């Protein structure tokens, strides 16, 4: 299935290139960011496949991977000093509870 996803991204990439009139990024910083995102994405996909392959409980892997926005929220609080509202804190609590419930 991942193979088909890669083929499906080619028309999207060509569309973005056409929108930019096929001008490719020449900034070393932009190229470094693009390569970093690509490499981390590939490593993340491989880690996900390894987790599904070697984990005895696929439901735990599914729940943990679906909680990836939790990392973004925690980083926003730590790095950007964002403040969470009560409903947001409640949502984080429910997400943590879901992880604990599905791990058993």
C-alpha positions in Angstrom: 0.0 0.0 0.0 2.9 2.4 0.7 4.1 1.8 -2.8 0.8 3.1 -4.2 1.0 6.1 -1.9 4.4 7.0 -3.4 3.1 6.7 -6.9 0.0 8.8 -6.0 2.2 11.6 -4.7 3.9 12.2 -8.1 0.9 14.1 -9.7 0.7 16.2 -6.6 4.4 17.0 -6.7 4.1 17.9 -10.4 1.1 20.1 -9.7 3.1 22.0 -7.1 6.1 22.3 -9.5 3.8 23.6 -12.2 2.3 26.2 -9.8 5.9 27.4 -9.1 6.6 27.4 -12.9 9.0 24.5 -12.4 11.4 26.7 -10.4 13.3 24.5 -8.0 14.4 25.7 -4.5 18.0 26.8 -4.6 18.3 27.9 -1.0 20.5 25.5 1.0 18.3 26.0 4.1 15.2 25.1 2.1 16.8 22.1 0.6 18.0 21.0 4.1 14.5 21.4 5.5 13.0 19.4 2.6 15.5 16.6 3.0 15.1 16.5 6.7 11.3 16.2 6.4 11.6 13.5 3.8 14.1 11.5 5.8 12.2 11.8 9.1 8.9 10.8 7.3 10.6 7.7 5.8 12.0 6.8 9.2 8.6 7.3 10.8 6.9 5.1 8.3 9.5 2.3 8.7 9.1 2.6 12.5 5.3 2.3 12.1 5.6 -0.8 9.9 8.1 -2.3 12.4 5.7 -1.6 15.3 2.8 -3.3 13.5 5.0 -6.3 12.6 6.6 -6.9 15.9 3.9 -5.7 18.4 1.6 -8.4 19.7 -1.2 -5.8 20.1 -1.9 -3.7 17.0 -4.6 -1.7 18.8 -2.0 -0.1 21.1 0.2 0.8 18.1 -2.9 2.4 16.4 -3.8 4.4 19.4 -0.3 5.6 20.0 0.2 6.7 16.4 -3.2 8.5 16.4 -2.1 10.5 19.4 0.7 12.3 17.4 -1.1 15.7 17.8 -0.4 15.4 21.5 3.3 15.9 20.8 2.5 19.1 18.9 0.4 20.4 21.7 3.1 19.6 24.3 5.8 21.2 22.2 3.6 24.3 21.7 3.2 24.6 25.4 6.9 24.1 26.1 8.5 26.0 23.2 6.0 28.6 22.3 4.6 29.1 25.8 1.0 28.5 24.6 -1.7 28.4 27.2 -4.3 25.6 27.1 -7.9 26.1 27.9 -9.8 23.8 30.1 -11.5 21.9 27.3 -8.0 21.4 25.7 -6.6 20.0 28.9 -9.7 17.8 29.3 -9.0 16.5 25.7 -5.4 15.8 26.6 -6.6 13.8 29.6 -9.0 11.8 27.6 -6.3 11.1 25.1 -4.0 9.8 27.8 -6.8 7.7 29.3 -7.4 6.2 25.8 -3.8 5.2 25.6 -3.9 3.6 29.1 -7.2 1.8 28.3 -6.1 0.4 25.0 -2.7 -0.8 26.4 -4.4 -3.5 28.5 
